[in-house]
Amino acid sequence: YPYGPGTADILDPAADDGTPGEQSLSTPFPLFGNTYNSLYVNTNGAISFGGAVTCVTTAAFPVTDNRVIAAFFTDIQTDHTGHIYHRETVDADVLARATLDIRTAFPADNGGFVATWTYIATWHEVGMKGVTGDGLNLRSTFQLVLVTDGCKSFVLFNYDQIQFLQSGSSGGNGTNGTGPNPAQVGINGGDGTHYTIHPYSRTTNLYNLPTWTDPAVSGPAGRWYRRTDQ
């Protein structure tokens, strides 16, 4: 989805374990039976609800202390490279695109779905914390698109490039971006019960996210769709 210069995106300042603060929403976003009137875009590759998430956990979802939508949850730093953009939008073209994407992905259940609100967050060419040597050249670009009609809600996970798996600061290799606890991709409801995990989460297959296609859902390569209200 469009992002960056030429859009109405907020550009976050360079940060380590940061967030620009609470973002109020004009339309509440449903997530696992609750609705939220605000969210936080966190440096470390995730959107959270109910509070910022400035520390990365290496524990596998589900965990009970974070309500997050994790696009690529690892220790990311934008002091040396990359930008984080995000915005709430009800732009007609964006809503039409989101409507078509959801109807195409879930034709049986959502043929009449009409998106009325979206939130787009993009981590553009971000790097990892604890880099050394050639690790300074590793970049990853990915995006979350939150979509709702006021009742149903969905998240689109979009991946353009993934060049590291785990940061040097969290026990990984700061030169090549590998490690024993690769990034998490999924949604965690924070109650120990509601969660979903991408099949590539916490594996070296994360490198292949930009070319992955969901066998159960019609959509472009590099995209994962999840319904989130239930």
C-alpha positions in Angstrom: 0.0 0.0 0.0 1.3 3.5 -0.7 3.5 5.0 2.0 6.2 7.6 2.7 6.7 10.9 0.9 3.6 11.9 -1.1 1.2 10.4 1.5 0.0 11.9 4.8 2.3 9.5 6.7 3.8 10.3 10.1 7.5 9.9 9.9 8.9 8.6 13.2 12.2 10.0 14.5 15.2 7.7 14.5 14.9 5.5 17.5 16.0 2.4 19.4 13.1 0.5 21.2 10.9 3.6 20.6 7.4 4.6 19.8 6.0 8.0 18.8 3.4 7.6 21.4 -0.3 6.7 21.5 -2.1 7.2 18.2 -5.8 7.9 18.7 -8.2 6.2 16.2 -11.3 7.8 14.7 -12.8 4.3 14.4 -12.3 1.6 17.1 -10.3 -1.4 15.9 -11.7 -4.8 16.9 -9.2 -7.4 18.1 -10.0 -10.8 19.5 -13.4 -9.7 21.0 -12.2 -6.3 22.3 -12.1 -2.9 20.6 -9.4 -0.3 20.9 -9.5 3.4 20.4 -5.8 3.8 20.1 -2.6 2.0 19.1 1.1 2.3 19.3 3.5 1.8 16.4 6.7 0.3 17.8 10.2 0.5 16.4 10.6 -3.3 16.9 8.3 -4.3 14.1 4.9 -4.4 15.8 1.7 -2.5 16.5 0.5 -2.8 20.0 -2.7 -2.0 21.9 -3.1 -0.9 25.5 0.4 0.3 25.8 3.8 0.6 24.0 6.0 -2.5 23.6 9.5 -1.2 23.7 11.2 -4.5 24.6 11.4 -7.6 22.5 10.5 -11.0 23.9 12.1 -14.1 22.6 9.4 -16.3 24.1 7.1 -17.8 21.5 3.5 -16.5 21.3 1.2 -16.8 23.1 2.5 -14.6 25.9 0.4 -12.8 28.5 2.0 -9.3 28.6 1.8 -8.0 25.0 -1.2 -7.3 22.8 0.6 -7.0 19.5 0.3 -7.4 15.8 3.9 -8.4 15.0 5.0 -7.9 11.4 8.6 -8.7 12.2 9.1 -8.6 16.0 12.8 -8.3 16.7 15.2 -5.7 18.0 15.1 -3.0 15.3 17.0 0.3 15.3 16.6 3.2 12.9 19.5 5.3 14.1 21.7 4.1 11.3 19.3 3.3 8.5 15.6 3.2 7.6 12.4 5.0 8.4 9.1 4.1 10.0 6.0 5.6 8.4 2.3 5.3 9.5 -1.1 6.9 9.1 -4.8 6.4 9.7 -6.6 6.9 6.4 -10.1 6.8 5.0 -8.9 7.8 1.5 -11.4 6.5 -1.0 -8.7 4.8 -3.2 -7.2 3.1 -0.2 -10.6 1.9 1.1 -11.5 0.6 -2.4 -8.3 -1.3 -2.6 -8.7 -2.8 0.9 -12.3 -3.7 0.1 -11.2 -5.6 -3.0 -8.3 -7.3 -1.2 -10.6 -8.6 1.6 -13.3 -9.7 -0.8 -10.8 -11.5 -3.0 -9.1 -13.2 -0.1 -12.3 -14.3 1.7 -15.0 -14.5 -1.0 -17.3 -16.9 0.8 -17.6 -14.9 4.0 -17.0 -11.3 2.9 -18.5 -10.8 -0.5 -20.4 -7.8 0.9 -17.5 -6.4 3.0 -16.9 -2.7 2.6 -13.8 -1.2 4.3 -14.5 2.1 6.1 -11.2 2.6 7.8 -7.5 1.6 7.5 -4.2 2.1 9.4 -1.0 1.6 7.4 2.4 1.2 9.1 5.5 0.6 7.1 9.0 -0.2 8.3 11.2 0.9 5.3 14.7 -0.4 4.9 15.2 -0.7 8.7 18.2 -2.3 10.3 18.9 -4.3 13.4 20.3 -3.2 16.7 23.8 -4.4 17.6 25.2 -4.4 14.1 28.8 -4.9 13.3 30.7 -5.0 10.0 28.6 -6.1 7.1 25.5 -6.1 9.3 25.3 -2.3 8.7 24.2 -3.1 5.1 21.3 -5.4 6.0 17.9 -4.0 5.4 14.3 -5.1 5.8 11.0 -3.6 4.5 7.6 -4.7 5.6 4.1 -3.3 6.3 1.0 -3.8 8.3 -2.4 -2.7 7.0 -5.3 -2.8 9.5 -8.7 -2.8 7.9 -12.2 -2.7 9.4 -15.8 -2.0 8.5 -16.6 -1.2 12.1 -17.5 -4.8 12.9 -15.2 -7.2 11.1 -11.4 -6.5 11.1 -8.5 -7.8 9.2 -4.7 -7.3 9.0 -2.6 -7.5 5.9 1.0 -8.4 6.4 3.1 -7.2 3.4 6.8 -8.1 2.9 9.2 -6.5 0.4 12.6 -7.6 1.6 14.0 -9.5 4.7 17.7 -9.4 5.1 18.2 -10.3 8.8 16.5 -12.6 11.3 17.7 -11.6 14.7 19.6 -8.6 16.0 23.0 -8.8 17.5 21.7 -7.1 20.6 19.3 -9.9 21.4 21.6 -12.8 21.1 22.0 -12.9 17.3 25.0 -12.4 15.0 25.4 -8.6 14.4 27.4 -9.2 11.2 25.0 -11.6 9.3 21.7 -11.1 11.1 21.2 -14.8 12.1 20.6 -16.2 15.5 18.8 -18.9 17.6 15.6 -16.8 18.1 14.5 -15.4 14.7 11.8 -12.7 14.6 8.2 -13.5 15.4 5.4 -13.0 12.9 1.9 -13.2 14.2 -0.8 -11.8 16.5 -0.8 -12.1 20.3 -4.0 -11.3 22.2 -2.2 -10.9 25.5 -4.5 -13.4 27.3 -2.6 -16.6 26.6 -5.5 -17.9 24.5 -6.0 -15.8 21.5 -3.1 -15.8 19.1 -2.0 -16.8 15.6 1.4 -17.4 14.2 2.8 -17.3 10.7 4.2 -20.7 9.6 7.6 -19.1 9.0 7.7 -17.3 12.3 10.9 -17.9 14.3 12.5 -19.9 11.5 15.1 -19.2 8.8 12.2 -19.3 6.3 11.6 -15.7 7.3 14.0 -14.8 4.5 11.4 -16.1 2.1 8.5 -14.0 3.3 8.6 -11.7 0.2 7.9 -14.7 -2.1 5.6 -16.6 0.2 2.0 -17.2 -0.9 -0.8 -18.4 1.4 -2.1 -21.7 0.0 -5.5 -21.0 1.6 -6.0 -17.4 0.5 -6.0 -15.8 -2.9 -3.5 -12.9 -2.9 -0.2 -11.7 -4.1 3.2 -13.1 -3.1 4.6 -11.6 0.1 1.2 -11.1 1.8 -0.4 -12.8 4.7 -4.1 -12.1 5.6 -5.6 -12.6 9.0 -9.1 -11.8 10.4 -8.7 -10.3 13.8 -12.1 -9.4 15.4 -12.9 -13.0 16.5 
